[in-house]
Amino acid sequence: MPGIFYQPINRRRFLAVSSKAVASLAVVRTMVTMAADATSQKAVHLALLSDTHFPSDPQFQNRKFFPVENFKLVLSQVAEARPQGVILNGDLARSAGELEEYVAIKNALNPLAEQTPIYMALGNHDNRENFLKIFEEPSGARQKVAGKHVLVVEHSVIRFILLDSMLYPNKVPGFLGKAQRDWLAGFLGNSDSRPTVIFVHHTLGETDNDLLDAERLYQIVGLHKKVKAIFYGHSHEYSYKKRDGLHLINIPAIGYNFADKEPVGWLDSQFTAEGAELTLRAFGGNRADDGKTTSLIWVG
C-alpha cells in the first residue's frame, strides 16, 4: 500500500493543474492502489535491498567500496527494472542512524519514490527515533507494536511482513521482543491463508551477534504453513537454505561485503502464490553469479 513517501510523478502533475486538489488526491491514491493490486494478480515484482550503510559523508569508504556510489548505482538499476515495490531490509544508515544520514538517504530515494513504494525495515545500525523523524509516514501499513517499526504489505496473491529486530543503535545483536512476537503470533493466527513472507534484518543463527530470539520466531512461524520464507541481511552475504520446508534467504549487502567471496548487490524478485524467482544483480565483489536466478517453491 503506497504511503505518503510514495509520490508518483503523475499525481504531482495532476495536483498542480487540478482545482480540486484535496478530493483528487484521494481519488488518485485509490487509483494507484487499485492499479498496483491489479498488476499483482499473478506475480508481484519487488526489488530486495539490504545493508546500504548510507553515510552522510559521500566520501566514506569501507574495503574500497563507496556506499553512496553503490546506492546510486542500485537505484538506477532498480528504476530501470520498474518493480511494483522496493524493500530495504535494514542497516539503512552507516553506523548509528544519525539524523543527517536519514536526510541523505531520503534525498537519494526521492526520485525512486516517485515511481514505486519503498518499504523500510530497521537494523542494528539504525535509530528508530531518528528514522521516524525523517520518514514520518513510511510506505506500508504500520502496525501498533510498542517500541517497534513493523509493516505489513498486502497483495492479492501474497503478504509481506517487515519485522523490527533493532535492539540498540550500533549494537550488533538483534531482538524482536515479547510485544512483537505476541503481535506476530496474533496476526498470523487471525489473517487469511495467503502465502506470507517475513523480512527481518538479523541473521537467524545462535551466536551473540544474531537475532537473540530466533528460535522463538521459528516456533511462531512453525505453527503456520502459510509462512513460506524468511529473508534477512546483516551478514553481508548471499545464501539460501531451508529449515523444515521454510525458505531462508540472506540478502546480499549494497554498501560493501565482509569477504571477497561475497557479491555486493541486490535481488530482482518475482513472487507468486506458488513460489518466487530471485535474480542476483551483483555489481561488485564476487560477480560470478550475477544474473543467476534461484527458484523457490512454496510447499504445504
C-alpha positions in Angstrom: 0.0 0.0 0.0 1.6 3.3 -1.1 2.4 5.7 1.8 3.0 9.4 1.8 6.6 8.8 0.9 5.4 7.2 -2.3 4.7 10.2 -4.6 4.1 9.3 -8.2 5.0 12.0 -10.7 1.6 11.9 -12.4 0.0 12.6 -9.1 2.1 15.7 -8.6 1.3 16.9 -12.1 -2.4 16.2 -11.6 -2.4 18.2 -8.3 -0.6 21.0 -9.9 -3.3 21.6 -12.5 -6.4 20.4 -10.5 -8.7 22.9 -8.9 -9.9 20.2 -6.6 -6.6 19.1 -5.1 -7.8 17.5 -1.9 -10.6 15.4 -3.4 -8.5 14.5 -6.4 -5.7 13.3 -4.1 -8.0 10.7 -2.5 -9.1 9.6 -6.0 -5.6 9.2 -7.3 -4.5 7.3 -4.2 -7.3 4.9 -4.8 -6.5 4.5 -8.5 -2.8 3.9 -7.7 -3.6 1.2 -5.1 -6.1 -0.5 -7.5 -3.7 -0.4 -10.3 -0.9 -1.9 -8.2 -3.3 -4.6 -7.0 -4.5 -5.4 -10.5 -1.0 -5.9 -11.7 -0.2 -8.2 -8.8 -2.9 -10.8 -9.5 -0.4 -13.3 -10.8 3.0 -12.0 -9.7 4.4 -9.3 -7.5 7.7 -7.8 -8.8 9.9 -6.4 -5.9 13.5 -5.2 -5.6 15.1 -6.6 -2.4 17.9 -4.5 -0.9 19.8 -4.7 2.3 22.6 -3.1 4.3 23.0 0.1 2.4 25.1 1.7 5.3 24.5 5.1 3.8 26.7 7.7 5.3 26.2 11.5 5.5 29.8 11.8 4.1 29.7 10.7 0.4 33.5 10.1 0.5 33.2 7.4 3.2 34.5 4.0 2.1 34.9 0.5 3.5 37.1 -2.2 1.9 37.4 0.2 -1.1 33.6 0.3 -1.6 31.8 3.6 -1.6 28.3 3.0 -0.2 26.9 6.3 -1.6 28.1 5.5 -5.1 26.9 1.9 -4.7 23.4 3.1 -3.7 23.2 5.5 -6.6 24.0 2.7 -9.0 21.5 0.3 -7.4 18.8 3.0 -7.5 19.3 3.5 -11.2 19.2 -0.3 -11.8 16.0 -0.6 -9.8 14.4 2.3 -11.6 15.2 0.7 -14.9 13.7 -2.7 -13.7 10.5 -0.8 -12.7 9.3 -3.1 -9.8 6.0 -2.7 -8.0 7.8 -2.0 -4.8 11.2 -1.9 -3.1 12.1 -3.5 0.3 15.1 -2.1 2.2 15.8 -4.7 4.8 17.7 -2.8 7.5 21.0 -1.1 8.2 19.9 1.8 6.1 22.4 4.1 7.9 26.2 3.8 8.2 26.6 3.2 11.9 24.3 4.7 14.5 21.4 6.1 12.5 22.2 9.8 12.7 19.6 12.3 11.5 21.8 13.6 8.7 22.2 10.0 7.4 18.4 9.6 7.1 18.2 13.0 5.4 20.8 11.9 2.9 19.0 8.6 2.4 15.7 10.2 1.8 17.2 12.7 -0.7 18.8 9.8 -2.6 15.5 7.8 -2.6 13.1 10.6 -3.6 13.4 10.0 -7.4 12.7 6.3 -7.0 9.9 7.0 -4.5 8.1 8.9 -7.3 8.0 5.7 -9.2 7.2 3.0 -6.7 6.6 2.5 -2.9 9.7 1.8 -0.7 9.2 -0.3 2.4 11.9 0.0 5.0 12.9 -2.2 7.9 15.4 -1.4 10.6 18.7 -3.0 11.6 21.3 -2.6 14.3 22.9 0.4 12.6 19.6 2.3 12.6 18.0 4.6 15.1 14.2 4.2 15.3 13.5 7.6 16.7 15.7 9.4 14.1 14.3 7.3 11.3 10.7 8.2 12.1 11.6 11.9 12.3 12.6 11.9 8.7 10.3 9.2 7.4 7.2 10.3 9.3 4.7 8.2 7.3 6.7 5.5 5.6 5.1 3.2 2.9 3.2 0.2 4.1 0.6 -0.4 6.8 2.4 0.3 10.1 1.3 -1.9 12.9 0.7 -1.0 16.5 3.6 -2.7 18.2 5.0 -0.7 21.2 8.6 0.5 20.5 8.9 -1.2 17.2 8.5 -0.3 13.5 6.5 -3.2 11.9 5.0 -3.1 8.4 2.5 -5.3 6.6 2.3 -5.1 2.8 -0.7 -6.8 1.3 -1.1 -8.1 -2.3 -3.8 -10.2 -3.7 -1.6 -13.3 -4.0 0.9 -12.8 -1.2 1.6 -10.9 2.0 4.8 -9.4 3.3 5.6 -8.7 6.9 8.6 -6.5 7.8 9.7 -7.0 11.4 11.9 -4.8 13.6 15.0 -6.6 15.1 16.9 -3.5 16.2 17.8 -3.8 19.9 20.0 -0.8 20.4 21.6 1.5 17.8 25.1 0.5 16.8 25.0 -2.7 18.9 25.4 -5.9 16.9 22.7 -8.3 18.3 19.1 -8.2 17.3 15.9 -8.8 19.3 12.2 -8.9 18.4 11.0 -8.8 22.0 7.8 -10.2 23.5 5.5 -7.5 22.3 6.5 -8.0 18.7 6.4 -11.8 19.0 2.9 -11.7 20.5 1.8 -9.4 17.8 3.2 -11.7 15.1 1.5 -14.8 16.7 -1.8 -13.0 16.8 -1.5 -11.6 13.3 -0.7 -14.9 11.8 -3.4 -16.6 13.7 -6.1 -14.1 12.5 -5.0 -13.5 8.9 -6.1 -15.4 5.9 -4.3 -18.3 4.3 -2.4 -16.3 1.6 1.3 -17.2 1.3 3.2 -15.0 3.7 6.9 -13.9 3.6 8.7 -12.4 6.5 11.6 -9.9 6.4 13.8 -9.3 9.4 17.3 -7.7 9.4 19.2 -10.0 11.7 20.6 -13.4 10.8 18.9 -16.4 12.4 21.8 -18.2 14.0 22.8 -19.0 17.6 25.6 -16.5 18.3 25.5 -13.4 20.3 25.6 -11.4 17.0 22.4 -12.9 15.6 18.7 -12.5 16.3 18.7 -13.4 20.0 15.1 -14.8 20.0 15.4 -16.5 16.6 14.3 -19.9 18.0 11.1 -18.3 19.4 10.5 -16.8 15.9 10.8 -20.2 14.4 8.4 -21.6 17.0 5.8 -19.0 16.0 6.1 -19.3 12.2 6.3 -23.1 12.5 2.6 -23.1 13.6 1.6 -21.5 10.3 2.2 -23.3 7.0 1.3 -20.1 5.1 4.6 -18.6 6.2 6.8 -19.7 3.3 10.1 -17.8 3.7 12.1 -15.5 5.9 14.5 -13.0 4.2 17.3 -11.4 6.3 20.5 -9.4 5.9 23.1 -8.4 8.5 25.9 -10.8 7.5 26.7 -9.1 4.1 26.4 -12.5 2.4 24.2 -14.1 -0.2 22.9 -17.5 0.7 19.9 -19.8 0.6 18.9 -22.7 2.7 15.8 -24.4 4.1 14.6 -25.4 7.6 11.6 -27.8 7.9 10.4 -26.6 4.5 10.8 -22.9 5.3 13.0 -21.0 2.8 15.7 -18.8 4.4 17.4 -16.2 2.2 20.3 -14.0 3.2 20.1 -10.9 1.0 23.5 -9.5 -0.1 24.7 -6.1 1.1 24.7 -3.0 -1.1 27.2 -0.9 0.9 30.1 -3.4 1.0 30.9 -7.1 1.6 32.9 -8.5 4.5 34.7 -11.1 2.4 35.8 -11.1 -1.2 33.9 -14.3 -2.0 30.6 -12.5 -1.4 28.7 -10.4 -4.0 27.7 -6.8 -3.5 24.3 -6.2 -5.0 20.5 -6.8 -4.7 17.8 -9.3 -5.7 15.3 -8.7 -8.5 12.4 -10.8 -7.4 9.0 -12.1 -8.6 6.6 -13.5 -6.0 3.5 -15.6 -6.8 1.1 -17.8 -4.9 3.2 -20.8 -5.8 6.8 -19.5 -5.2 9.4 -16.9 -6.1 12.1 -16.2 -8.6 15.2 -14.4 -7.2 17.7 -13.0 -9.7 21.0 -11.7 -8.3 22.1 -8.3 -9.5 25.7 -8.2 -8.4 27.7 -5.1 -9.4 30.7 -5.6 -7.1 32.6 -8.1 -5.0 32.2 -11.7 -6.4 30.1 -11.3 -9.6 30.3 -14.9 -10.6 26.6 -15.5 -10.1 25.4 -12.1 -11.4 22.2 -12.8 -13.3 21.7 -16.2 -11.8 18.1 -17.0 -10.8 17.1 -19.1 -7.8 13.6 -20.6 -7.8 11.6 -21.0 -4.6 8.6 -23.3 -4.5 6.1 -23.0 -1.7 5.2 -26.3 -0.1 2.2 -27.1 2.0 
